[in-house]
Amino acid sequence: MARSSMRMSAEERRESVVRAAMIEFARGGYRGTSTEAIARRVGVSQPYLFRLFPGKQAIFEAAAERCVEETWRVFDEASAGLTGEAAAEAMSGAYMGLVEDRDQLMMQMQLYVSVFAARASGEEEIGESARRLWEGLFERVRIRIGGDMRDTTQFFAHGMLINTLVALGFPPEHRIWTGFDDKCDKAE
């Protein structure tokens, strides 16, 4: 194989950075993750990393966007052709599978924490980006389940409780899970 065909394109390298950043930010948060750690995980130099992204904030925003888009992809595939309660149930069940990927779940949770921390430091850009992403997900779910704001709010409240229980490590057989509808399996 020719040496040039083994090299990654800038877009492939960018994709590698986003995947690595999701893992690093999930585990360390925005403030606790260095661009050096991301570059090391990808196997590139920091200067090369900054040729792909203008800075750490842009890398975080790309990782956050990937996290939200992955959530929608799972919801969309699970609920294709469905509406209303059937769509909500399908998305809820699929979400339980998604949060089994702890890095995916923790990236989502770090997004919320990072917005709060950035805001406390007077940095509003991360929050603006995160709110735009989250609102977009909310709207897509709202439309899929029939447009009702109350039902959509309830859907997301249910999901946030799942996030909390999974992140805290409650085992599936713990009594705290018994309040969930039987149609939503508990995370393993």
N, C-alpha and C positions, 0 to 999 in steps of 0.2 A: 504494500500500500504506500502510495506517495506520501511524503511527510506533510504536504499541504492539506491533504484530505483528512488527516488525523487532527488537525487543528480546529478548535471551535471558532465559530463566527462570533462576532461581538454580541449578536442577539442570543446565541446559545450561552455565552459566558454571562450575559445579563440575567438570563433565566436561572443559571446556577447561583448567581449572587442572590437573587430573590429567594430561592429555596433555602439557601444557607442562612440568609438574614431572618427568615421566618423561624428557623430553629434557634438561632442565637438570641433574637429578641424575645422569643417565647420563654426562654430559660433565664435571660438576664434583664429584660425590660429595655426601654429606650436608653435610660441613663446608665445602666449597668453593662451595656453591650458596646464594645469598641469596634470601630471599623477594622482594626487590626484582626480581631477575632473572626470577623466575617471573611476578610480576605484570606486568612489562614485556612478556614474551612473550605473555601473554594479553591485554594491553591494559586492565588494571584497576589500580586503586590498591591499595597495600598494605592500607589499612584495609578495603577491600572484600574482599580476599583473606582477611583474618582474620574477616570475617563468615561466610565459607563454611567455613573451617577454624580451629580454635582456635589453631593455631601451626604452625611449620615441621615439627615431628615428625609431626603429623597429616597434613600434606601428603605427607611422605615415606612414611608408612605407606600412604596411599591409592595412591601411585605404585607402591610395592612390591607391594601387593595386585593392582593392575592388571597388573603385569608377570607375576606368578605365575599369575593367572587367564588371561591371554592364552596363556601356555605350555600350561596345561591345555586351553584351548579348541582349540588346534592339535592337541594329542595326542588329544583326544576325537573331533574330526572325522576325523582320519586313521585312527583305530582303531575307529571305530563298527562294531559287529557282530563284532569280532574278539576273540580271547583268546590267551593264551600268547605263543609266539614270533612268531606272525603280528602280534599287536598291538604287540609290542615293536619289530619291524622297521618297521611302519607309522609308529609314533611317532618312531623314530630318523630315518627319512627325512624326515618332516615337520619335525623339529627343525632339520635342516640348512637348510631354507627359512626357518625362523623366525629363526635367528641371522644370516641375511643382512642383517636389519635391525640395524645396528650399535648403534643407540640401545637397542633391546630387549635385546640381549646385554649392553651395557655397564651398563644399569640393573640387570640381574641381578647382574653382577659387583660393581657399586657397593654393592648390598645387602649382600653378604658383607663387603666392606671396611668399610662403615659400621657394621656390627654390631661388628666387631673394634675399630674406633676408639672407638665409643661405650662399649663395655665397658671399654676402657683408661681412659676418663674417668669411670667409675663410673655410666654411664647404661645401665641394663639394659632399659628399656622397648622400645627399638628391637630389641634382640636377641630379647626374648620374642615380639614381634609377628612378626619375620622367621622365627623357628623354628616358630611356629605355622603360618604360611603354607607354609613349605617342607615341613613334616611332612604337611600336608594334601595337597600335590601328590604327595609320596612315596606316601602311602596310596592315593590315587586310581590312580596308576600301578600300584602293587602289586596292587590288586584287579583292574585291567584285564588285567594279564599273568598272572593266575592265583594270586596270593597268596604266592608264594615270595619270602622276604626276600633270599636270595642273588641270584636273578635280578634283583630290583628294584635291589639295590645295584650290581650289574654294569651295569645299564641307566644308572643315574645316574653311575657312574664313567666310562662311555663318553661321556656327555654333557658331563661336566666337562672331559674331554680335548678334546672338540670346542671347548668354550668357550675353552680355553687356546690352541689352535692358531689359531682364528679371531681372537681378540683380539690375538695376537702377529703376525698378518698373514701366516702361512704360506700361500703360493699353493697352489691345488688340485693343481698338478702336482708340488709338492715331495715328495720321497721320504718325509718323515715321515708323510704320509697313507697310505702303502701298507699299513700295519698294520690299517687298517680293513676291515671286511667289504665285499665288493663290493656288497652290497645297500644300503649307505648311501653315497649320493653325497656328494662333498666340496663344501664351500661355495665358491661362485664369488667 
